[in-house]
């Protein structure tokens, strides 16, 4: 069994290394834009196109949501909570979605239809309606790709399939180990109770094992489950009557799994959809928008496209920013209003922003 697992993890590592290498070659073969000063002008690319380039369909949904909110097409009826977005959107009485300035944009039109439908809508519903609009999105992606801002989709998709499959199988290998850990904790707890451990300590110790594993999975993903299982295996070293090989096997599995996962993390940096020219365009646009004075509503939407609603909330709310992150025009009324809207929708800049920083990489965008 150990030999099979060893071969399996070696295959995972090989897939990650090979796909990462191919992605780097694909990126190095892409033409680099020497002068992006012209295309970096916000008048060349509208906020919706920049949103697709910067953050994919999810960022596009955020920009559309921000646009409709600033235009007064809906109001927020309930504030959000930290872990579950509870904000509900209700169409504003008397608003005329048909006369919206961007109604000819199919993605915006889909969001307008979702907001104007009967009853309440959650922000995620409106963003999902935008993501389902394929015609406009496909043509815009073709334009971005034709301008050399995105890498070829076919080659990237093939690499992503290999990596996604390997990562999925690697994640599945953890759950049998977690089940065995839960079963072993039950047996060890029973032995400790028979040896004199009070029930009021032993029973909660067993009952808390599953919630801890579930919360670790919910908050930090599969790697946190591996760390928790490894911690249990290490604790078995000091428990009498538990064979040492059980702890050693658990610790070795955890070390190998986390080592393979670190290879996955290290080799995914070049796997984003943007080309070097696309990265240069975003950097130039961020610099350009930071130098502008008297920013209008279009620039507020461009900030959403470049940074996301949650980052606007961090800026407006005075949250902590990493080095090099601008204040995002927090004194502008539209930006301040969007920051408050992000807070009402539960985009508080906590785990959302930390996750974005943790996975930040060149060309990082899912389309």
C-alpha positions in Angstrom: 0.0 0.0 0.0 2.8 2.4 0.9 4.5 1.7 -2.5 1.3 2.5 -4.3 0.9 5.7 -2.5 4.5 6.6 -3.2 4.1 6.1 -6.9 0.8 8.0 -6.8 2.3 11.1 -5.2 5.3 10.9 -7.5 2.9 11.0 -10.4 1.1 14.0 -8.9 4.4 15.8 -8.5 5.4 15.0 -12.1 2.1 16.4 -13.4 2.6 19.6 -11.5 6.2 20.0 -12.6 5.5 19.2 -16.3 2.4 21.4 -16.6 4.2 24.3 -14.8 7.1 24.0 -17.2 4.8 23.9 -20.3 3.0 26.9 -18.9 6.2 28.8 -18.5 7.2 28.0 -22.1 3.8 29.1 -23.3 4.2 32.4 -21.5 7.7 33.0 -22.7 6.6 32.4 -26.3 3.8 35.0 -26.0 4.7 38.4 -27.6 5.5 41.0 -25.0 4.2 44.5 -25.4 7.1 47.0 -25.4 4.9 50.1 -25.1 1.5 49.8 -23.4 1.0 53.5 -22.8 -1.7 53.7 -25.5 -3.7 50.7 -24.6 -3.4 51.5 -20.9 -5.6 54.5 -21.3 -8.9 53.7 -19.6 -10.7 55.1 -22.6 -9.4 52.2 -24.7 -10.8 49.4 -22.6 -14.0 49.8 -20.7 -14.4 48.6 -17.0 -16.2 45.4 -18.1 -13.3 44.4 -20.4 -10.7 45.2 -17.8 -12.7 43.2 -15.2 -12.5 40.1 -17.5 -8.8 40.6 -17.9 -8.1 41.3 -14.2 -10.4 38.8 -12.5 -12.4 36.8 -15.0 -16.2 36.3 -14.8 -16.4 36.8 -11.1 -14.8 40.3 -11.3 -17.0 41.1 -14.3 -20.0 40.3 -12.1 -18.7 42.6 -9.4 -18.3 45.5 -11.8 -21.8 45.0 -13.2 -23.2 44.8 -9.7 -21.4 48.0 -8.7 -22.6 49.8 -11.9 -26.3 48.9 -11.2 -26.0 49.9 -7.6 -24.5 53.3 -8.4 -27.2 53.9 -11.0 -29.8 53.2 -8.3 -31.4 50.2 -9.9 -31.7 48.3 -6.6 -31.2 48.8 -2.9 -29.8 46.6 -0.2 -32.5 45.3 2.2 -30.4 43.4 4.7 -26.8 43.6 5.8 -24.5 40.6 5.4 -22.8 38.4 7.8 -19.2 37.4 7.8 -19.4 33.8 6.6 -22.7 33.8 4.8 -23.8 36.6 2.5 -27.3 37.6 3.7 -27.7 40.9 1.8 -30.8 40.9 -0.4 -31.3 43.2 -3.4 -34.6 44.7 -4.3 -35.3 46.7 -7.4 -35.8 50.4 -6.7 -39.4 51.5 -7.2 -39.7 53.8 -10.3 -36.4 52.8 -11.9 -36.5 52.1 -15.6 -33.9 49.3 -16.4 -34.8 49.5 -20.1 -33.3 53.0 -20.3 -30.0 52.0 -18.7 -27.0 53.4 -20.5 -25.2 50.0 -20.8 -28.3 47.9 -21.5 -26.9 47.0 -24.9 -24.1 45.1 -23.1 -25.5 41.6 -22.9 -23.8 40.9 -19.5 -25.3 44.1 -18.0 -28.7 43.3 -19.6 -28.7 39.8 -17.9 -27.9 41.4 -14.5 -30.7 44.0 -15.0 -33.2 41.3 -15.8 -32.1 39.4 -12.7 -32.5 42.5 -10.5 -35.8 43.5 -12.0 -37.4 40.0 -11.7 -40.0 39.5 -9.0 -38.9 39.3 -5.4 -35.5 39.6 -3.8 -32.2 38.6 -5.3 -28.9 37.9 -3.6 -25.7 39.5 -5.0 -24.4 36.1 -6.0 -27.6 35.6 -8.1 -26.9 38.7 -10.1 -23.2 37.9 -10.6 -24.2 34.4 -11.7 -26.6 35.8 -14.3 -23.8 37.9 -15.6 -21.4 34.9 -15.8 -24.0 32.9 -17.7 -24.1 35.4 -20.6 -21.7 33.7 -23.0 -22.2 35.6 -26.2 -20.7 39.0 -25.0 -18.1 37.3 -22.8 -16.9 35.1 -25.6 -16.6 38.0 -28.1 -14.8 40.1 -25.4 -12.3 37.4 -24.6 -11.6 37.0 -28.3 -10.9 40.7 -28.5 -8.6 40.5 -25.5 -6.9 37.5 -26.9 -6.5 39.1 -30.4 -4.8 42.0 -28.7 -2.2 39.6 -27.2 -3.4 40.2 -23.6 -4.5 36.6 -23.0 -2.7 33.3 -23.7 -4.1 30.7 -26.1 -7.1 29.1 -24.4 -6.8 25.6 -25.9 -3.3 24.9 -24.6 -4.1 26.4 -21.2 -7.3 24.4 -20.9 -5.4 21.2 -21.5 -2.8 22.0 -18.8 -5.5 23.0 -16.4 -7.4 19.7 -16.9 -4.3 17.7 -16.0 -3.6 19.8 -12.9 -7.2 19.8 -11.8 -7.4 16.0 -12.1 -4.2 15.4 -10.2 -5.2 17.9 -7.5 -8.6 16.4 -7.2 -7.3 12.8 -6.7 -4.7 14.1 -4.3 -7.4 15.7 -2.2 -9.5 12.6 -2.3 -6.6 10.6 -0.7 -7.0 12.7 2.5 -10.6 11.7 3.3 -10.0 7.9 4.0 -7.1 9.0 6.3 -9.5 11.5 8.1 -12.1 8.7 8.5 -9.4 6.3 10.0 -8.3 9.2 12.3 -11.8 9.6 13.6 -12.2 5.9 14.1 -8.8 5.6 15.8 -9.6 8.6 18.1 -12.8 6.7 19.2 -10.8 3.6 20.0 -8.0 5.5 21.8 -10.6 7.5 23.8 -12.4 4.3 24.8 -9.1 2.8 26.0 -8.2 5.9 28.0 -11.6 5.9 29.6 -11.1 2.3 30.7 -7.7 3.3 32.0 -9.3 5.9 34.3 -9.8 9.0 32.1 -13.0 10.8 33.3 -15.9 10.6 30.9 -16.4 14.4 30.9 -13.0 14.6 29.3 -13.0 11.5 27.0 -16.4 12.0 25.5 -16.0 15.6 24.4 -12.5 14.7 23.1 -14.0 12.3 20.7 -17.1 14.4 19.8 -14.9 17.4 19.0 -12.7 15.5 16.5 -15.2 15.6 13.6 -16.2 19.3 14.0 -12.5 20.2 14.1 -11.8 18.4 10.9 -14.9 19.9 9.2 -14.1 23.4 10.3 -10.5 23.0 9.2 -11.8 21.9 5.8 -14.3 24.8 5.7 -11.9 27.5 6.7 -8.6 26.5 5.2 -9.2 23.7 2.8 -7.7 20.2 2.5 -4.2 21.1 3.6 -5.6 22.1 7.0 -7.2 18.7 7.4 -3.8 17.1 6.6 -2.1 19.2 9.3 -4.8 18.3 11.8 -4.5 14.6 11.0 -0.7 14.9 11.3 -1.1 16.6 14.7 -3.3 13.7 15.9 -0.6 11.2 14.7 2.0 13.2 16.6 -0.1 13.1 19.7 -0.3 9.3 19.5 3.4 9.1 20.2 2.8 9.9 23.8 -0.3 7.7 24.1 0.3 4.3 25.7 -0.7 1.1 23.8 -0.7 2.9 20.4 1.9 1.3 18.1 4.7 3.7 17.1 4.3 2.8 13.4 0.8 4.3 13.4 2.1 7.7 14.3 5.1 7.4 12.0 2.8 6.4 9.1 0.5 9.3 9.7 3.4 11.8 9.9 5.0 10.5 6.8 1.8 10.7 4.9 1.2 14.2 6.0 4.8 15.3 5.1 4.6 13.7 1.6 1.1 15.2 1.0 2.2 18.7 2.1 5.4 18.4 0.1 3.5 17.5 -3.0 1.1 20.3 -2.4 4.0 22.8 -2.1 5.1 21.6 -5.5 1.6 22.3 -6.8 1.7 25.8 -5.3 5.2 26.6 -6.6 4.5 25.5 -10.1 1.2 27.2 -10.6 2.6 30.7 -10.7 2.9 30.7 -14.5 -0.5 29.1 -15.1 -2.7 32.2 -15.3 -4.5 33.2 -18.5 -3.0 36.6 -18.9 0.0 37.1 -21.2 3.0 39.2 -20.1 1.4 42.0 -22.2 -1.8 41.6 -20.2 0.1 41.9 -16.9 1.9 44.9 -18.2 -1.4 46.5 -19.2 -2.9 46.0 -15.8 0.2 47.4 -14.1 0.2 50.5 -16.4 -3.6 51.0 -15.9 -3.2 50.8 -12.1 -0.4 53.4 -12.3 -2.5 55.5 -14.7 -5.6 55.5 -12.6 -3.6 56.3 -9.5 -2.2 59.5 -11.2 -5.6 60.8 -12.3 -7.3 63.6 -10.4 -11.0 64.4 -10.3 -11.9 60.7 -10.9 -15.5 60.1 -12.1 -17.9 57.2 -11.9 -16.2 55.4 -14.7 -12.9 55.5 -12.8 -14.7 54.1 -9.7 -15.9 51.2 -11.8 -12.4 50.8 -13.2 -11.1 50.5 -9.6 -13.6 47.7 -9.0 -12.4 46.0 -12.2 -8.7 46.3 -11.1 -9.0 45.5 -7.4 -12.5 44.0 -6.6 -15.2 45.2 -4.3 -13.7 43.6 -1.2 -10.4 45.5 -1.7 -12.5 48.7 -2.0 -14.0 47.9 1.4 -10.5 47.5 2.9 -9.5 50.8 1.5 -12.5 52.8 2.5 -12.8 51.1 5.9 -9.2 51.8 6.8 -8.2 48.1 6.8 -4.7 46.9 6.6 -3.1 47.0 3.1 0.0 45.3 2.0 3.0 47.3 0.8 2.4 48.9 -2.6 -1.4 48.8 -2.5 -2.9 52.3 -3.1 -5.6 53.9 -1.1 -7.9 53.5 -4.1 -9.3 57.0 -4.0 -11.2 56.4 -0.7 -12.1 60.1 -0.6 -14.2 59.8 -3.8 -17.9 59.6 -3.1 -18.6 56.7 -5.5 -15.7 54.7 -4.1 -16.9 55.3 -0.6 -20.4 54.3 -1.5 -19.2 51.1 -3.2 -17.1 50.3 -0.1 -20.2 50.5 2.0 -22.1 48.4 -0.5 -19.3 45.7 -0.4 -19.6 45.6 3.4 -23.4 45.3 3.2 -22.9 42.3 0.8 -20.5 40.6 3.1 -17.4 41.3 1.0 -15.6 42.5 4.1 -12.0 42.1 2.8 -11.2 39.4 5.4 -10.7 35.8 4.1 -11.6 37.0 0.6 -8.7 39.4 0.4 -6.2 37.1 2.2 -7.0 34.4 -0.2 -6.5 36.7 -3.2 -3.1 37.8 -1.8 -2.1 34.2 -1.0 -2.8 33.0 -4.6 -1.6 36.1 -6.4 0.5 35.1 -9.4 1.5 36.3 -12.8 -1.5 36.2 -15.2 -3.7 34.8 -12.4 -7.3 34.9 -13.7 -9.9 32.2 -14.2 -12.0 32.7 -17.3 
